[in-house]
Amino acid sequence: MRIFKNRKIDFVFKESYKIISAALILFAIIWGYIIGFKQTAQNDVFLNNQNGGVIFGGDTFLYTVNFFTYFTIQSNIFVMIFFIIVLILYKYEGKHKWLSFPVVCMVTVYITITGLIYNCLLLPTEGAPTTTSGWVTSMIEHVFAPIAMIIYLLFIMENKKFYTIREMITRHLWRFMSFPILYLFIDMIGWYTKKSSSSNSLWNLDHQLVQSWVSNPTDGNLQLLQNYGFGNDITSVQNWLNNNPSWTNNGACAHYNFLYFSSPNGLFGIYGWIGAVITILIIFGIILGFMSLYTLENKWEIAQKNYVVNDYSLDGENMAENMNDLYTEKESLKKTEKDNKNRKSTKKKE
């Protein structure tokens, strides 16, 4: 879609938009990783740029695997890679299957989930990062990246094709769902976990370690209890520990407290696995809802007079037939309006 009438100005604006967006996201990812890596190497307890309390006992490998297996980081990487590719291959935007509307819409839905989950669920319960670096990286990854991608899909993307919601559901919904399902499954079983030689490692999280946080309720320990689904009510957590003296997480821990099945106080105070199931259903509903919403907007935009559609058919999804029906309907409306005007003018003359 053309933003400016002048083609050169429009081209420069769009290419600059891609460069700035990709550069900021890359900066946030690298900066957040380096800060956490240094703190891990120093064997410190810290709050990383997702504001999740993590103890790695100086194990930088665990930190690295944990950092890059956050859905936030992965969805931001998808957005960054997309902007880089479309920056270089701008002539193929909307024409090649990897730069088509369904693929771009899928990336947009993923980063939308990142923004929604953080701003509507994590931020109200865990609070904003307390450090400048944490705040900056968090804002870029959870606010800037979703907004930048949504704006690009809705107002900037070139050569978008006509799709109905039915086509998106029957032909592409399984693609939209496949990555989140795989991610949720892997994250909940804790595939990335590994027993650390340090007794202070999160992967040795058990009754004794949680008890140490409860016995010494500093701000940092309260944050750790909150981040891993125990809540910050010391009395309630202590009572739960007393009733579960042999509890351990067996070396597995999900990235997000609402996916932590062993938590005694998961989503909205619901026991871990029940809250996790509810969360999964909500996420799937978000995917279907935003996929449909973006598809409707795309359909409406193409129907506008100022949108020029390339006649290149991406994957034979009856696009030409759909577009012909759409244009026929528009022409019929124009003819009806013209006839009505002629009748009015004839009546006035009479």
FENHU-V877915 format. One record per helix or strand of 2 or more residues. SS is the DSSP state (H for helix, E for strand). FROM is the first residue (numbers start at 1). LEN is the number of residues. Records with the same first field share a line. If there is no record, write none. Layout:
BEGIN
SS=FROM-LEN / FROM-LEN
END
This chain:
BEGIN
H=7-35 / 60-9 / 71-18 / 90-3 / 97-3 / 101-26 / 132-25 / 165-25 / 202-3 / 207-9 / 219-9 / 234-10 / 257-3 / 267-3 / 272-31 / 319-31
E=46-2 / 53-2
END
